[in-house]
Amino acid sequence: MLWILRFSGVFSAAMMMVVLSPSFQSLPPAEAIRSAHYDGPDLRKAGEFVPRSPLSFRRAPEFTNAEECGSLGRTRPRVCDPGLVHVAITLDVEYLRGSIAAVHSVLQHSRCPESVFFHFLVSDTSLETLVASTFPNLNFNVYYFDADMVKDLISTSVRQALEQPLNYARNYLADLLEPCIGRVIYLDSDLIVVDDISKLWQTDMGTRTIGAPEYCHANFTKYFTGSFWSNKRLSGTFSGRQPCYFNTGVMVIDLVKWRRVGYTKRIEKWMEIQKRERIYELGSLPPFLLVFGGHVAPIEHRWNQHGLGGDNVRGSCRDLHPGPVSLLHWSGSGKPWIRLDSKRPCPLDALWAPYDLYSHAHQ
Ligand SMILES: *[C@@H]1O[C@H](CO)[C@@H](O)[C@H](O)[C@H]1NC(C)=O
């Protein structure tokens, strides 16, 4: 699948032809998972009933480090080992297929896939077995995110999909992950990485706590209600800042600074205000804009080509933004796996399909 390594160039119609040609359908042979057995850490409480996951995935090929990555020794790296790239991603039944494709894409395009350590945020620990049997030798830990942590902080939103408690797990990475982890890349479940993630990992953050591609031409006003802007006590939070919209689906986070300043509490403070006064319409995004807007380390836009999910209008397909592409993000209401299954895909959904490991045979 070397073709996609060349994806960094300007996206063109010619590239699309390459992508859609039949040869690209030839995926490495994948082994069907028959048993799901895993000897790793188990967060389940003894005696707790764990239902079998209704989803089944093919086993991904084994991804190994290139020579220049240096030797990791014979044992798997431990989470606190230096030199690892840490990636956090949520796993839930609804988006599982997307999360698995995202992990697959990261491994496939890494020069040093064995040096990537995944941190899976779950509210259902039975998914751990599934990940372990889908990706042989994957370095990962699973963190149980208790929905009760945010239940009382979530207000009813116009878009129910944004109100899944697991969406808020990114607020708590600094607490959930091991204290030895100083930096993490957070990734949403509806994206694929088509470049070496170690490049994103090496982002120069300067003095900033989070890094993300910023969109300063977007109308920032619309992310908050009129009553927010007319209340100077609240909107004054932006005085002296020049906030731009950024998408919280791809972020590089300095966990050391986050813990030191206590940003989790700051985010929670805005969520509490939202419960009382309704200062925004969306879910987990606006508190990040409130806390970090104008203080974000800019990352190249290639690392979040977002909006590919399109909107609710039937048949609305989005195109890529101009410029190079390192990450494609199907944010918005449409998801490529749903559209592909319904045989009404958008053209760019064909780029997601090669990373899909879902096994239809088990449906
Ligand atoms: C930005 O959005 C607000 C609220 O929707 C609107 O009132 C304003 O006119 C918009 N500004 C621009 C420059 O489009």
The ligand as an SDF file (V2000), in Angstrom:
LIG
                    3D

 14 14  0  0  0  0  0  0  0  0999 V2000
  -20.7120   35.2910   12.3060 C   0  0  0  0  0  0  0  0  0  0  0  0
  -21.7980   34.5940   12.8910 O   0  0  0  0  0  0  0  0  0  0  0  0
  -22.6580   35.4210   13.6300 C   0  0  0  0  0  0  0  0  0  0  0  0
  -23.6430   34.5330   14.3640 C   0  0  0  0  0  0  0  0  0  0  0  0
  -24.1290   33.4890   13.5680 O   0  0  0  0  0  0  0  0  0  0  0  0
  -23.3140   36.4130   12.6910 C   0  0  0  0  0  0  0  0  0  0  0  0
  -24.2050   37.2480   13.3920 O   0  0  0  0  0  0  0  0  0  0  0  0
  -22.2340   37.2370   12.0120 C   0  0  0  0  0  0  0  0  0  0  0  0
  -22.8070   38.0960   11.0670 O   0  0  0  0  0  0  0  0  0  0  0  0
  -21.2040   36.3420   11.3440 C   0  0  0  0  0  0  0  0  0  0  0  0
  -20.1010   37.1610   10.8880 N   0  0  0  0  0  0  0  0  0  0  0  0
  -19.5900   37.0420    9.6700 C   0  0  0  0  0  0  0  0  0  0  0  0
  -18.4230   37.9010    9.3700 C   0  0  0  0  0  0  0  0  0  0  0  0
  -20.0310   36.2720    8.8400 O   0  0  0  0  0  0  0  0  0  0  0  0
  1  2  1  0
  1 10  1  0
  2  3  1  0
  3  4  1  0
  3  6  1  0
  4  5  1  0
  6  7  1  0
  6  8  1  0
  8  9  1  0
  8 10  1  0
 10 11  1  0
 11 12  1  0
 12 13  1  0
 12 14  2  0
M  END
$$$$
